[in-house]
Structure formats: structure tokens, C-alpha cells
Amino acid sequence: MIKKMSIMCLAFLVVFTSLSFSLSSNNEIIMNDSDSLSSKQSDIVNDLSHLQKSKTSNNSRIVEEISKSYLLLTKAFIRDRENYNPDVLLDSRYIDSPKLKFRSKLNEYYSRMLELDNRVIIWDKIKYRVEDTIIINETAYVRIVEDYTYFVNDKFNKISRRIQEYYIHLKKNNDEWKITEVTSNTPLEDSEGFEYYDFDVNEAIKIKIKEREQKTNLPPEVIEINPSIVTTLANNYWTYSSSLAIAYAEDWYDGVNQQFGAATQDCQNFASQVVWAGLGGEVGTGAPHLTTYPTIYSSTYGSTLPRLWQHNNYTSTEYLDATKGYGWHWDNVNGFFHLINSSSSTNMGPYGRLYYNLNYASTGDVIAYNTGSETPALGNLDHAMVVTSVTGTSGSRNPSDIFIAAHNGQTSSAFQALDDYTLYSETHFATARIYGGYYPADPY
């Protein structure tokens, strides 16, 4: 995410019989009968109706159950649009509001993308954790974290996972609670200047189809590496291990490595850690490589070095330059892409090149998108992800060929197919291909 600097009442859901939820030892709400299609929509709606009419039910319990049921029905709808629709829990007075219309269209889009690729979610499992519940008179607010695990019968053959926080508003009308607003902390919705809109699902699907039909095989990638070159700052070539990078991404996409801590918007901090690990950075308590290579550290080179690459440190001479991430090459997606764009065999640091597409995206690479309508470029990239698996042919890859890991915060992370993660077409993407690194020391 774009940033200049990196800064660093649990409410319980009660057991709801027909939906089979219970409280785990670590205070997470687990659906015992875990598949989202295990209960009929009519049964869920009827049970909520009985709960609202019960004289023993309190409002906190009711609004939490409605919120959880909405998210459950959303996942069921994406898998089976004919028999499920979370909109039944919305307040009809607000159903045409921008935020609710956006959410409904987004759900439809992800469902239709599964159909487009003949992909089927074979099973899923959902955990919920209510972080906050506020009720003032006949208005309620529920903040809830959803941890969604699922398996799709696709070419990646991986168990996918998405952790996301939702903010659900409800109002009571005629003694019945209904949802009036749903937002979440996805990188899209968290991006600067984002406005909810009523997008055209049909048009979005057409763009995806056209994008794939027009894809042509480009020439093989030419990678220029000269391990023998000797300069003042860069006289040793370090190989990049995509397997080490992927292993790190799989270990840490859903957590925080305390060697680095976390930023408020943590996507590029996480991506830089993955590249660091692929270049041989050592993981573990007391590991030495936070202020030694492969980082490029201020304690030796000072804050004015143009290629400083160290968590929570910035190149002070670039502090006013948005195209260079304000000098934050480690923590800012534009800063990191500038670092790779300016890399060469005569410059110290990670070495690679940029593509403003996904054609050559490969495992261990960092990809990013912009959320606006402009062509992606240095200065307008908004969110970074790491490629952990690919299919197809290098030179003609598109979003359907890419599986990613992403970490934007403790309640916003993903390990899933790119087409499950974002609705953006390829025209929004850039790729930082990582080949290796050049350093004035031998590799570890």
C-alpha cells in the first residue's frame, strides 16, 4: 500500500443450534459442521427469525448471529447462486446504497469467475471472531474477522485461505434487525481515495474473457546476469532461491515475523521479507541479517544512499519523490519497484526488472496493482503480493495463471488464486521480476 512511513472486548458469539457453532480454546468461533453449504438458506433465515422473536435473546447476540450468517450466506452464494443469497438479510431501505450494491455485485463477480473457469469449491471451512459489538438504541455495529479456508478443483491443487475483517452496520425496524451497510479491510477498500461503486459484472467478465483471448506468446525472457563484474559497491552475484522465498511466504503470510514487525499497511514489508529470504536472509531469533546483506543498511551506508533497503528506514534524498516511494524501498510498493527498476550489475541490492503486465510473472516475484483507471507506473502502485505458484507459459501468463500470498495486516491476508483475490484485470498490474542480487560480499 502507498505510505510515507511504516508505523507499527473480544465479544463472544454464543452457540446457535442449527448453525452448529462453538467457542474454541483460543476464543475463535468455529463452525463445527464447517461447510458453507451444510445448512439450507431457509433454515438459517428461520432460525434468525426465531432468535429475534425470543424473549430470552439479547440484542448483542442477535446482531452478531445476523452478521455471521450474512458472511456464511455470502460464501454459500459464491458456490451456489441458485440456492443462496445473503441479500435476504439486508434492510430493503438501504439495498440500493453504494456500499451494499458494491458488495452484492462483488459476490456475484467472484461466483461467475468460478463458473468461467469451470472451477468448483469442493469444500470450505469458516472461523469467525467478533472483535467488537456496539449497540446504541436501534443501531448496531459489529466488527468481525472471518478466516476462510477452501479447496478448489483447479490447476493449482492447493488449499486456499483468506483472512478478512468486516464492518457490519444494522438497524432495527419493526422489531427486526437488518443489515444496512457492509464494508471490509480488503486492500481495495483500504486504498486511498477508493469510492464504492455499482460496477457492471457482465462487463467485468467480458474484459476477463477478452484479455485471455488476446493473449499471445511473447519471446522468451532475456535475463542479463554477469557474476564476474567488479565495481565499487557490487562485486558478487547472489542467486535468488524462489523455493526459499515461497517457503517464507507460506510460513508468514498470516502472521508477523517479529524480526521485522508490521506496518499499518503491511503488504510491501511482507513482500520485501520474502525477497530477503530468497536472497539468503536468515530467519530466527537473533538472526544477523537485519543489518547485514542482503539488506542495504543505514548503519553502514547512511540515510542518503539512493538504494537503502532496510525495514523502517528510508533514503532521505528521495523523501519527496512519490515515484520512488518517498525513499521507503523496503516498506513502500512504489519504492521497492523503483529499487528493482534501477537495479543493475553495477548497483548494490536486489537485481531484476519490471514489466507492466503479468506475462513473465514467476514464482518468488512481487506483483502489484493500482486501483485507479490510469496505466500502472511508478508512483501509482497501491498493493503488493508475492507469486507462490504459476501455470501456463512464461511470456503469456494472465491472472488466472497466478497464485499469490499477501499480508496487508493481522486481519487482512491471503493465500489463494489471484482471480479469487481481486477483481482487477491485467491492465492494472505490474511485475517485479527478481533474478538475484549484487553485493560487496560473498553469498551466505
C-alpha positions as CSV (number, residue, x, y, z in Angstrom):
1,M,0.0,0.0,0.0
2,I,1.1,3.6,-0.6
3,K,2.5,5.1,2.6
4,K,5.3,7.5,3.5
5,M,6.2,5.8,6.8
6,S,5.8,2.4,8.4
7,I,4.4,2.6,11.9
8,M,3.7,0.0,13.8
9,C,-13.8,-6.6,24.1
10,L,-13.4,-9.6,22.3
11,A,-17.2,-10.3,22.1
12,F,-18.2,-13.9,22.1
13,L,-20.7,-15.5,19.8
14,V,-22.9,-18.0,21.6
15,V,-23.9,-21.4,20.4
16,F,-26.6,-21.2,17.8
17,T,-28.0,-24.7,17.5
18,S,-28.9,-25.1,13.8
19,L,-25.7,-23.5,12.6
20,S,-23.6,-25.6,14.9
21,F,-21.1,-23.0,16.2
22,S,-18.9,-23.4,19.3
23,L,-16.2,-21.4,21.1
24,S,-12.7,-22.8,20.7
25,S,-9.9,-22.7,23.3
26,N,-8.4,-19.6,21.7
27,N,-11.7,-17.7,21.5
28,E,-12.3,-18.3,17.8
29,I,-15.8,-19.2,16.7
30,I,-15.7,-22.4,14.6
31,M,-18.5,-23.8,12.5
32,N,-18.5,-27.5,13.6
33,D,-20.4,-28.6,10.5
34,S,-17.9,-26.5,8.6
35,D,-19.0,-26.5,5.0
36,S,-20.9,-23.3,4.0
37,L,-23.5,-25.4,2.1
38,S,-24.3,-27.6,5.1
39,S,-27.4,-25.6,6.0
40,K,-30.3,-24.5,3.8
41,Q,-30.8,-20.8,3.5
42,S,-34.4,-21.2,4.6
43,D,-33.3,-22.9,7.8
44,I,-30.8,-20.1,8.5
45,V,-33.4,-17.4,8.0
46,N,-36.0,-19.2,10.1
47,D,-33.6,-19.7,12.9
48,L,-32.7,-16.0,12.9
49,S,-36.3,-15.1,12.9
50,H,-37.0,-17.2,15.9
51,L,-33.9,-15.8,17.6
52,Q,-35.2,-12.2,17.1
53,K,-38.6,-13.1,18.5
54,S,-37.3,-14.9,21.5
55,K,-37.8,-13.1,24.8
56,T,-34.5,-14.5,26.2
57,S,-32.4,-13.2,23.3
58,N,-30.3,-10.1,23.8
59,N,-29.5,-7.7,21.0
60,S,-25.8,-8.3,21.1
61,R,-26.4,-12.0,20.4
62,I,-28.9,-11.2,17.6
63,V,-26.8,-8.8,15.7
64,E,-23.7,-11.0,15.9
65,E,-25.6,-14.0,14.6
66,I,-27.0,-12.0,11.8
67,S,-23.6,-10.7,10.8
68,K,-22.1,-14.2,11.0
69,S,-25.0,-15.6,9.0
70,Y,-24.6,-12.9,6.3
71,L,-20.9,-13.9,5.8
72,L,-21.8,-17.6,5.8
73,L,-24.5,-17.0,3.1
74,T,-22.0,-14.9,1.1
75,K,-19.7,-17.9,0.8
76,A,-22.6,-20.2,0.0
77,F,-23.8,-17.8,-2.6
78,I,-20.4,-17.7,-4.4
79,R,-20.6,-21.5,-4.6
80,D,-24.3,-21.9,-5.4
81,R,-26.2,-18.8,-6.6
82,E,-29.4,-20.7,-7.2
83,N,-30.0,-21.6,-3.6
84,Y,-28.3,-18.9,-1.6
85,N,-28.4,-15.1,-1.4
86,P,-27.0,-13.1,1.5
87,D,-29.1,-10.1,0.4
88,V,-32.1,-11.6,2.3
89,L,-30.6,-10.2,5.4
90,L,-30.3,-6.7,4.1
91,D,-32.6,-3.8,5.0
92,S,-34.6,-3.1,1.9
93,R,-34.5,0.6,2.6
94,Y,-30.7,0.6,2.0
95,I,-30.3,-2.1,-0.6
96,D,-29.6,0.4,-3.3
97,S,-26.9,2.2,-1.3
98,P,-23.4,2.3,-3.0
99,K,-21.8,0.1,-0.3
100,L,-24.5,-2.6,-0.4
101,K,-24.7,-2.6,-4.2
102,F,-21.0,-2.9,-4.5
103,R,-20.9,-5.9,-2.1
104,S,-23.7,-7.7,-3.9
105,K,-22.0,-7.2,-7.3
106,L,-18.7,-8.3,-5.9
107,N,-20.2,-11.5,-4.6
108,E,-21.8,-12.2,-8.0
109,Y,-18.5,-11.5,-9.8
110,Y,-16.5,-14.0,-7.8
111,S,-19.2,-16.6,-8.2
112,R,-19.3,-16.1,-12.0
113,M,-15.5,-16.2,-12.2
114,L,-15.6,-19.7,-10.7
115,E,-18.0,-20.7,-13.4
116,L,-16.0,-19.0,-16.2
117,D,-13.0,-21.3,-15.4
118,N,-15.1,-24.4,-14.5
119,R,-13.8,-24.2,-11.0
120,V,-15.7,-25.7,-8.1
121,I,-15.1,-25.1,-4.4
122,I,-15.2,-28.7,-3.2
123,W,-15.2,-27.9,0.5
124,D,-14.7,-24.9,2.8
125,K,-14.3,-24.2,6.5
126,I,-15.0,-20.9,8.2
127,K,-13.9,-19.4,11.5
128,Y,-15.3,-16.2,12.9
129,R,-14.0,-13.9,15.7
130,V,-16.1,-11.0,16.8
131,E,-13.8,-8.1,17.8
132,D,-16.4,-5.5,18.8
133,T,-20.1,-5.1,19.1
134,I,-21.7,-1.7,19.8
135,I,-25.4,-1.0,20.1
136,I,-26.9,2.4,20.6
137,N,-30.7,2.4,20.7
138,E,-31.8,0.8,17.5
139,T,-28.5,1.0,15.7
140,A,-25.8,-1.6,15.9
141,Y,-22.2,-2.1,14.7
142,V,-20.3,-5.4,14.5
143,R,-16.6,-5.8,13.7
144,I,-15.9,-9.4,12.8
145,V,-12.9,-11.3,11.4
146,E,-13.5,-14.1,9.0
147,D,-10.9,-16.9,8.5
148,Y,-12.0,-18.7,5.3
149,T,-10.2,-21.9,4.1
150,Y,-11.3,-23.7,1.0
151,F,-10.3,-26.2,-1.7
152,V,-10.9,-25.6,-5.4
153,N,-10.6,-28.3,-8.1
154,D,-8.3,-26.2,-10.2
155,K,-4.8,-26.3,-11.8
156,F,-3.1,-25.1,-8.6
157,N,-4.3,-28.0,-6.5
158,K,-3.8,-26.0,-3.3
159,I,-5.8,-25.4,-0.1
160,S,-6.6,-21.6,-0.2
161,R,-7.1,-19.2,2.7
162,R,-8.3,-15.7,3.1
163,I,-8.4,-13.7,6.4
164,Q,-10.5,-10.6,6.3
165,E,-12.2,-8.1,8.7
166,Y,-15.7,-6.9,8.1
167,Y,-17.6,-3.9,9.5
168,I,-21.3,-4.5,9.5
169,H,-24.0,-1.9,10.5
170,L,-27.5,-2.9,11.4
171,K,-30.7,-1.1,12.2
172,K,-33.8,-2.2,14.0
173,N,-37.1,-1.7,12.1
174,N,-40.4,-3.1,13.3
175,D,-38.7,-5.1,16.0
176,E,-36.3,-6.8,13.5
177,W,-32.6,-6.2,13.0
178,K,-31.5,-5.9,9.4
179,I,-28.1,-5.1,7.8
180,T,-27.7,-1.5,6.4
181,E,-24.0,-1.5,5.5
182,V,-21.2,-3.9,4.9
183,T,-17.5,-2.9,4.3
184,S,-14.2,-4.7,4.8
185,N,-10.5,-4.1,5.1
186,T,-9.5,-5.5,1.7
187,P,-6.6,-3.7,0.1
188,L,-9.1,-2.4,-2.5
189,E,-11.4,-0.8,0.1
190,D,-8.5,0.4,2.2
191,S,-6.8,2.1,-0.7
192,E,-6.5,5.9,-0.7
193,G,-9.5,7.6,-2.4
194,F,-11.5,4.4,-3.0
195,E,-15.2,5.0,-3.5
196,Y,-17.8,2.3,-3.6
197,Y,-19.5,1.9,-6.9
198,D,-22.1,-0.1,-8.8
199,F,-19.8,-1.9,-11.3
200,D,-21.1,-3.9,-14.2
201,V,-20.4,-7.6,-13.6
202,N,-21.2,-8.6,-17.2
203,E,-18.7,-6.1,-18.5
204,A,-16.0,-7.2,-16.0
205,I,-16.4,-10.8,-17.1
206,K,-16.2,-9.8,-20.8
207,I,-12.9,-7.9,-20.1
208,K,-11.5,-11.1,-18.5
209,I,-12.5,-13.2,-21.4
210,K,-11.2,-10.7,-24.0
211,E,-8.0,-10.4,-22.0
212,R,-7.3,-14.1,-22.3
213,E,-8.3,-14.4,-25.9
214,Q,-6.0,-11.7,-27.0
215,K,-3.0,-13.0,-25.0
216,T,-0.2,-14.1,-27.3
217,N,3.1,-15.8,-26.6
218,L,5.9,-13.3,-26.2
219,P,9.5,-14.1,-26.9
220,P,11.4,-15.9,-24.2
221,E,12.7,-13.6,-21.4
222,V,16.2,-12.5,-21.7
223,I,17.9,-12.3,-18.3
224,E,21.2,-10.5,-18.2
225,I,23.4,-11.6,-15.3
226,N,27.1,-11.0,-15.1
227,P,28.5,-12.6,-12.0
228,S,32.1,-11.7,-12.9
229,I,31.6,-7.9,-13.0
230,V,33.5,-6.0,-10.3
231,T,32.5,-2.5,-9.2
232,T,32.9,-0.4,-6.0
233,L,29.6,-1.4,-4.4
234,A,28.6,-4.6,-6.2
235,N,31.2,-7.3,-6.9
236,N,29.4,-10.5,-6.1
237,Y,26.3,-12.0,-7.7
238,W,23.9,-13.6,-5.2
239,T,21.4,-16.2,-6.7
240,Y,17.8,-15.9,-5.8
241,S,16.1,-19.0,-4.4
242,S,12.4,-18.9,-5.3
243,S,11.9,-22.0,-3.2
244,L,13.2,-20.2,-0.1
245,A,11.1,-17.2,-0.9
246,I,7.9,-19.3,-1.3
247,A,8.6,-21.2,1.9
248,Y,8.9,-17.9,3.7
249,A,5.7,-16.6,2.2
250,E,3.8,-19.7,3.1
251,D,5.1,-19.5,6.7
252,W,4.4,-15.8,7.3
253,Y,1.5,-14.6,5.1
254,D,-0.9,-15.0,8.1
255,G,1.4,-13.7,10.8
256,V,4.1,-11.2,11.8
257,N,7.8,-12.1,11.9
258,Q,8.9,-10.1,14.9
259,Q,12.4,-9.6,13.3
260,F,10.6,-7.0,11.2
261,G,7.4,-6.1,13.0
262,A,4.4,-4.9,11.0
263,A,3.3,-1.7,9.3
264,T,-0.2,-0.3,9.4
265,Q,-0.5,-1.4,5.8
266,D,2.0,-4.2,5.6
267,C,1.9,-5.5,2.0
268,Q,5.3,-4.4,0.8
269,N,7.0,-5.0,4.2
270,F,5.9,-8.6,3.8
271,A,6.9,-8.8,0.1
272,S,10.4,-7.4,0.9
273,Q,10.8,-10.0,3.6
274,V,10.0,-12.7,1.1
275,V,12.6,-11.4,-1.4
276,W,15.1,-11.0,1.5
277,A,14.6,-14.7,2.4
278,G,15.0,-15.7,-1.2
279,L,18.4,-13.9,-1.2
280,G,19.5,-15.8,1.8
281,G,18.3,-13.7,4.7
282,E,18.3,-15.8,7.9
283,V,15.0,-16.3,9.8
284,G,15.0,-16.8,13.6
285,T,15.6,-15.1,16.9
286,G,19.0,-13.3,16.9
287,A,19.5,-13.8,13.2
288,P,22.2,-11.5,12.0
289,H,20.9,-10.4,8.6
290,L,18.7,-7.5,9.5
291,T,21.6,-5.1,9.4
292,T,23.8,-7.1,7.1
293,Y,23.4,-8.3,3.5
294,P,21.0,-8.9,1.7
295,T,19.6,-5.8,3.3
296,I,21.3,-2.5,2.4
297,Y,21.5,-0.9,5.8
298,S,21.8,2.7,7.1
299,S,24.2,1.9,9.9
300,T,27.0,1.4,7.3
301,Y,25.8,3.4,4.3
302,G,23.9,6.3,5.9
303,S,20.4,7.6,5.1
304,T,21.4,9.4,1.9
305,L,22.3,6.2,0.0
306,P,19.9,6.1,-3.0
307,R,19.5,2.3,-2.7
308,L,18.9,1.8,1.0
309,W,16.8,-1.3,1.6
310,Q,16.0,-1.9,5.2
311,H,12.8,-2.2,7.2
312,N,11.7,1.1,8.7
313,N,14.5,3.1,7.0
314,Y,14.2,5.4,4.1
315,T,16.5,7.2,1.7
316,S,16.2,10.8,2.9
317,T,17.2,12.3,-0.5
318,E,14.1,10.7,-2.1
319,Y,11.6,11.7,0.7
320,L,9.6,14.0,-1.6
321,D,9.5,11.7,-4.7
322,A,6.3,9.6,-4.9
323,T,7.7,7.7,-7.9
324,K,10.4,6.4,-5.6
325,G,8.1,5.6,-2.7
326,Y,9.4,8.6,-0.8
327,G,12.6,6.7,-0.3
328,W,10.9,3.8,1.5
329,H,12.3,1.0,-0.7
330,W,11.6,-1.8,1.8
331,D,8.1,-0.7,3.0
332,N,6.5,1.1,0.1
333,V,5.4,-0.8,-3.0
334,N,6.5,2.1,-5.3
335,G,9.8,2.4,-3.5
336,F,10.5,-1.3,-4.0
337,F,9.5,-1.3,-7.6
338,H,11.8,1.7,-8.1
339,L,14.6,-0.2,-6.4
340,I,14.2,-3.1,-8.9
341,N,13.7,-0.8,-11.9
342,S,17.0,0.9,-11.1
343,S,18.9,-2.3,-10.4
344,S,21.8,-3.4,-12.5
345,S,25.0,-5.4,-12.2
346,T,26.8,-2.2,-11.1
347,N,24.3,-1.4,-8.3
348,M,24.2,-3.0,-4.9
349,G,21.0,-4.8,-3.8
350,P,18.2,-7.0,-5.3
351,Y,18.5,-7.3,-9.0
352,G,15.7,-7.7,-11.5
353,R,13.5,-5.8,-13.9
354,L,9.9,-4.5,-14.2
355,Y,7.1,-5.5,-16.6
356,Y,3.8,-3.6,-16.6
357,N,1.8,-6.8,-17.1
358,L,1.8,-10.3,-15.8
359,N,3.3,-12.0,-18.9
360,Y,6.5,-13.2,-17.3
361,A,5.4,-13.4,-13.6
362,S,7.2,-16.3,-11.9
363,T,7.4,-17.8,-8.5
364,G,9.1,-15.6,-6.0
365,D,8.3,-12.4,-7.9
366,V,6.5,-9.4,-6.5
367,I,3.4,-8.2,-8.4
368,A,1.4,-5.1,-7.7
369,Y,-1.7,-3.3,-8.9
370,N,-3.1,0.2,-9.0
371,T,-6.7,0.8,-8.0
372,G,-7.3,3.7,-10.4
373,S,-8.0,3.9,-14.1
374,E,-4.5,5.0,-15.1
375,T,-1.9,2.7,-16.6
376,P,0.3,1.2,-13.8
377,A,3.5,3.1,-13.3
378,L,6.0,4.1,-10.6
379,G,4.1,6.3,-8.2
380,N,0.6,4.9,-8.6
381,L,1.0,1.3,-7.5
382,D,-1.2,0.5,-4.5
383,H,-0.8,-3.1,-3.3
384,A,1.9,-5.7,-3.4
385,M,1.6,-9.5,-3.5
386,V,4.1,-12.4,-3.9
387,V,3.7,-15.1,-6.6
388,T,3.9,-18.5,-5.0
389,S,2.7,-20.7,-7.9
390,V,2.2,-20.3,-11.7
391,T,0.7,-22.2,-14.5
392,G,0.8,-21.6,-18.3
393,T,3.8,-20.4,-20.3
394,S,6.2,-17.6,-19.4
395,G,5.5,-14.8,-21.8
396,S,1.8,-15.3,-21.9
397,R,0.6,-15.5,-18.3
398,N,-2.6,-13.8,-17.1
399,P,-4.2,-13.5,-13.7
400,S,-5.8,-17.0,-14.0
401,D,-2.3,-18.5,-14.1
402,I,-1.1,-17.0,-10.8
403,F,-1.4,-18.0,-7.1
404,I,-0.4,-15.4,-4.6
405,A,0.4,-14.8,-0.9
406,A,-0.3,-11.4,0.6
407,H,-0.2,-9.8,4.0
408,N,-1.8,-6.4,4.5
409,G,-2.3,-6.7,8.2
410,Q,-3.2,-9.1,11.0
411,T,-6.8,-9.3,9.8
412,S,-6.1,-9.0,6.1
413,S,-4.1,-11.7,4.5
414,A,-4.4,-14.3,1.7
415,F,-3.0,-17.4,0.2
416,Q,-5.1,-18.0,-2.9
417,A,-5.5,-17.7,-6.7
418,L,-5.1,-14.2,-7.9
419,D,-8.6,-14.3,-9.6
420,D,-10.1,-15.1,-6.2
421,Y,-8.2,-12.3,-4.5
422,T,-9.0,-9.3,-6.7
423,L,-11.4,-8.3,-9.5
424,Y,-8.8,-6.3,-11.4
425,S,-7.9,-7.1,-15.0
426,E,-4.3,-7.5,-16.1
427,T,-4.1,-3.8,-17.3
428,H,-3.8,-2.8,-13.6
429,F,-0.8,-5.0,-12.8
430,A,3.0,-4.6,-12.8
431,T,5.6,-7.4,-12.1
432,A,8.9,-7.0,-10.3
433,R,10.9,-10.0,-11.7
434,I,13.6,-11.0,-9.2
435,Y,16.7,-12.6,-10.6
436,G,19.2,-12.3,-7.8
437,G,21.3,-9.6,-6.2
438,Y,24.7,-7.8,-6.3
439,Y,26.6,-7.2,-3.1
440,P,30.2,-6.4,-2.0
441,A,30.4,-9.8,-0.1
442,D,30.2,-13.4,-0.9
443,P,26.7,-15.0,-0.6
444,Y,25.9,-17.0,2.6
